[in-house]
Every structure is written in structure tokens, then in C-alpha cells.
Amino acid sequence: MRLLFAVLVALLLVLQYRLWLAEDGVRELWRLEEALAAQEAENEQLAKRNDALRAEVKDLKTGVEAIEERARSELGMIREGETFYQVVEGEHPSE
């Protein structure tokens, strides 16, 4: 009876060691769950970025306003008949 009890206790200790301390135990599960959560958060951010880029591409393909806005902001272009004013802030003279 004592031998059976000792074997069962030894078996329990071995199983607990494997469960908590081995490479494929609970700690590894926790690490993998954290890595999964981080990857899902990154995927969500990238999906939002992709949606924004997809909308911008669609707008550039179909909308004249988006092209005009880009030409104005990036290339400094103006329409015919418009007057361009550039405000340059300088230092104020001392009084």
C-alpha cells in the first residue's frame, strides 16, 4: 500500500512538473496567448490602414476632387483664374 502511494505521489509530481515548468506547459501557453493577442492587435491596425488606403485609391480613381486636392497640396497648383497668396511669417521689428 505504501509503495502504491509513493508511486502515485511520484507520478503526481512528475505530471505537475510537466504541467507548470516544462517547455510545453502552462507558461508556454500563456506566452503564446500573449503573442496571439499582440498579433491580433497588429492585424487590426493593419486592416484599418488597408481600408483607408483602399478608400483613398478608390477616391483617386473615381473622384476628381481628390486628384485636385493632391495637386493643390503636394504640387502647389492652382486653377485658372485663381489668385495664390502666400503668407510668410517673419520676425516683428522691435519697438
C-alpha positions in Angstrom: 0.0 0.0 0.0 2.8 2.4 0.9 4.6 1.6 -2.4 1.5 2.3 -4.4 1.0 5.6 -2.5 4.7 6.6 -3.2 4.3 5.7 -6.9 1.2 7.8 -7.2 2.8 10.8 -5.4 5.9 10.5 -7.7 3.6 10.3 -10.7 1.7 13.4 -9.5 4.9 15.3 -9.0 6.2 14.4 -12.5 2.9 15.5 -14.1 2.8 18.8 -12.1 6.4 19.5 -13.2 5.4 18.9 -16.8 2.3 21.0 -16.5 3.9 24.1 -14.9 7.6 24.0 -15.7 8.2 22.1 -18.9 8.7 23.8 -22.3 5.2 22.8 -23.5 3.4 23.6 -20.2 1.2 26.3 -19.0 3.9 29.0 -19.1 4.3 28.4 -22.8 0.5 28.5 -23.3 0.4 31.9 -21.5 3.3 33.2 -23.7 1.6 32.0 -26.9 -1.7 33.7 -25.8 0.1 37.0 -25.2 1.8 36.7 -28.6 -1.5 35.9 -30.3 -3.2 38.9 -28.7 -0.4 41.2 -29.8 -0.6 39.8 -33.3 -4.3 40.3 -33.5 -4.0 43.9 -32.3 -1.3 44.5 -35.0 -3.5 42.8 -37.6 -6.4 45.1 -36.7 -4.3 48.2 -37.1 -3.1 47.0 -40.4 -6.6 46.2 -41.6 -7.7 49.7 -40.7 -4.7 51.1 -42.6 -5.6 48.9 -45.6 -9.2 50.1 -45.5 -8.0 53.7 -45.5 -5.6 53.1 -48.4 -8.3 51.2 -50.3 -10.7 54.1 -49.9 -8.0 56.6 -51.0 -7.2 54.5 -54.1 -10.9 54.3 -55.0 -11.3 58.1 -54.5 -8.3 58.8 -56.6 -9.6 56.5 -59.4 -13.1 57.9 -59.4 -13.1 61.4 -57.9 -11.7 64.5 -59.5 -11.8 66.3 -56.2 -9.2 64.0 -54.6 -6.8 64.5 -57.5 -7.3 68.2 -57.4 -6.7 68.3 -53.7 -3.5 66.3 -54.1 -2.3 68.7 -56.9 -3.0 71.7 -54.7 -1.3 70.4 -51.6 1.6 68.5 -53.0 2.4 70.3 -56.2 1.2 73.8 -55.3 -1.1 74.0 -58.4 -4.0 76.5 -58.7 -6.9 76.7 -61.0 -7.0 79.1 -63.9 -8.4 82.4 -62.7 -7.5 81.9 -59.1 -5.0 84.0 -57.2 -2.5 82.4 -55.0 -1.5 84.2 -51.8 1.4 83.0 -49.7 1.7 84.4 -46.2 5.2 84.4 -44.9 5.6 85.0 -41.2 8.7 86.9 -40.3 10.1 88.5 -37.2 8.4 91.6 -35.9 10.7 94.6 -35.6 11.5 95.6 -32.0 9.6 98.6 -30.8 
